[in-house]
Amino acid sequence: MFFKIGKHANDMAFKISNALEELNYEFLGKPSSNQIFPILPNKIIDELLKNYSFYKWSKIDGEHSAVRLVTSWATEEEVVYKFIEEIRKLGGNNE
């Protein structure tokens, strides 16, 4: 059971990281677990924080920060897709 719930957490994180990579976002390190650290524009981070809970990990420059996103056994796939769609709507082309 432990491996099953761990796999779900990792799968949800990989869905997010794959979508962010497709949108040309970079990461502090290569995603390899249920914790990912994408670098996003601060304006997008501020908007996402209105609907999602996550941690600003480190400032990259005046306009970008790395955030810490963590998924778990309880992360619903529907929420992951909504999160990805919101990033796309907010400027997912990383311009």
ABEGO torsion letter per residue (X at the ends): XAAAAAAAAAAAAAAAAAAAAAAGBBBABBBABABBBBBBBAAAAAAAAAABBBBBABBABAABBBBBBBBBAABBAAAAAAAAAAAAAAGAAGX
